């Protein structure tokens, strides 16, 4: 479970997040939506321990990201909207480097790398330098590196941006497999029709404040997620 407890984040006099509170339960695919600049990425980076925050607490499976950052990060994988990888490494070197960081044994990493490289159709490009890759290819490498250590919590910021249709389908497949195992998927997105179909729960943020949170059915009712979102933005 991810527990976000009254989190406030300030940049000088600007309040980027104000008293944000909700839980993400095991087995959830949880959508986090809002307009550009609403605070989505700020909260995501606070959850994964990149940003500090001024008030509140964030717990990952009962552990504080502030007090026990290493223990929390061992259970998570984070895929940013614009992955900054090491251009002078090959894809295989980078993925193995990440597996080393998470102390993944040789057999497990071999099986997982082969599985996900085939799924994302880059098995023939693993020995190419990352610096030669397009944004979409880098996104695939980041996905494989994240998934190869079997995270209990997968956090993604706009995961579908730059991916081709086959890769988008693969990501959806992986998300389905993970939640069947009771794992957590938490991601931000602007693609509301996909979120409506995929996600069990959703939170909507506006100007740093939480305006809606609940099950997808509770939030959209007899309408659509897109319509609810647009009404809240007006």
N, C-alpha and C positions, 0 to 999 in steps of 0.2 A: 504494500500500500504506500502511496505517496500522500502525505498529510501536509497541506499548506495552511498554516495557522496565522492569520492576521498579518500577512507580510506587507511591509511598506518599504519602498525604495525611493530615495531622493537623489537628484543630481543638482546640488546647490539648492536653490529655492524651488526647483521644478520637482513635483511629485510624480514619478514615473509609475509607481504602483501604490495604491492606497488600500490598506486593510484587506488584502486578498485572502480568501479562505475557501477551500474546498478539498475534498479527498478524491483520489483516484484509486479504485479498488483493484485487487487481483482479478485478472480476466477481463478487464475493461479495455476497449479501444475508445480513447477519450479524445475528442476534438476540442481544440482551444482556438477560438476565432475572434477576430476583431479587425478593424481597419488598420492601415499602415500607421505606425506610431502609437498604437493603442496600448502597448506594453507587453505584447506577446513574447517577443524575443528577450526582453528584460527578465520576465519571470522564468522563462525556460533556462536562461543562463544562470539565474539564481538557484534553480532546482539542481542543476548539474555542478554547481560550485565554481562557476567562472566569475560571477558577480557576487559581491557581498550585498547584504540588505540591512536596512537601518532598524527595523522592528519586526517582530514575529519570529516564526520558526518554520523550518521545512524538515520533515522526517521522511527518510527512505527506509521502508520496512522497519520502522521503529527507531532508526538511528538518525541523529542530527547531522545535516550537511555542514553545519558550522563547527560542531564539536568533533565529529568523526568523518571528515571529508574522504579519507582514503577508503574506509570501510564502505561508505555509501557508493563511491565511484566504482568499487569492485563489482557492484550489483547492476550497474547501469551501462548503457551505451548511448552516446549522443551523436546525432548527425545534424550538423548545422545546414542552413540554407545555401551557404557557399563554402564548401569544404576546402580548407587550406591545408593541402597535403605537402609532402616533401617532393618537390619536382625532380630532384636529382636521384631519387630512389625509383626502382621499378615497382610496379604494382605488387608483385609477389614479396619484394623486400619490405614494403610498407605494411602489408597485411601481416606478415610474420613478425615484424617489429611490434605491432599491436598485440599479437598473440603472446609475445615474450612479456610485454608489460602486464598482461593478465595471467601470466604463468600457465598457459595452456599447453598440455602435453602434445607431443609430436603426432600421435595417432589421431587425437581429437581434432587438432587443427588441420591435418591433412584431409580428413573426411569432410570437415565443414568448408574448407576453402574450395575443394573440388565441387561440392554440392552447390555452393552459392555462385562460384565462377561460371558453372554451367547454366544455372538458373538465369543469371544476368548476361549470359552470352559473351563473356570476356575471357574464357579459358585460353584462347589463343593470343591474348594480349598481356598476360600476366608478367611477361619478361620485358615489356616496353617501359620506357621511362615515363613517369607520371606527367612530367613537363610537356610531353607530346600529346597529352589527352585533351579532349574537349571537356566542357563543364559536365556534360552528362556522363562521360566516362569516369571522370573524377568522382562523381556522385556514386557511381556503381562501386568503385574501389572503397569509398568510405562505408558504404552499406555492407560490403563483404567483410571489411575489417571489423565493423561493429558486431556483425552477426556471428563471426567466427569464434567468439568467446562465450557464446550462449548467455547473453545478458538476461537477467530477470526483469529488467525495466528498460524499455527502448523509448528514447525521447528524440523526436525529430522536429525540425523547424522547416516547414514547407518541403516535405520529402519528395514530392512529385515534380518539382520544378526542374526542367531540363532533361527529364527522363523520357525515353521513347516508350511507345505503348506496351511493348513486350516487358520492359523493365517495370513499368507501372503495375502491370498485371502480376509480375513476380513479387513486388513489394506487398501488394494486397494478399497474395498467397501466404507470404511469410507472416504477415500480421495475423491472418486467420490461424495459422499453425501455432503461433506463440500464445494467443489467448486461449486456445484449447488446452494448453499446458498450464493455464492459470497465471501467465505472465502479463505484464502491463505494457500497453502501447499508449503513449501520450504524444500528440503532435499538433502543431499549428498548421492551418491551411486557409487558403482563400477559395478552394474548390469545394463549394458548399454542397453541391449535389452528391459528390463522392463521399463527403463526411456524413451526409444524411443516410446513405446506404450502408456505410461501413461501421459507424460508431454507435456504441451503446449509450454513451453519455457525452455531454457537451457543456462547455462554459463559454460565455460571451463576455468580452472585456471591452470597455469604452473609456477612452481617456484615463487609463490607469485604474479604473474601478470595475469591479465585477457587477454585471447587470443581470445575468441569467446563469443558472447552473442547475443541471438535473439530467434525467434520462432524456434520450432523444425524443421519445414520444411525449414526455411532459413539456419539453421546450417547444416543439413544433405543433403539437396538437393535431388538428385537422388541416393545417396549412403546410407549408414547406419551410425548411430551415432558412432558405434564401429569403423568403418573404418576411419571416420573423426578424431576421438580421437587418434587412433594409428598413423595416418599420422602427426598429430600435435606433438605427443610425439617423433617421430623419427627426 
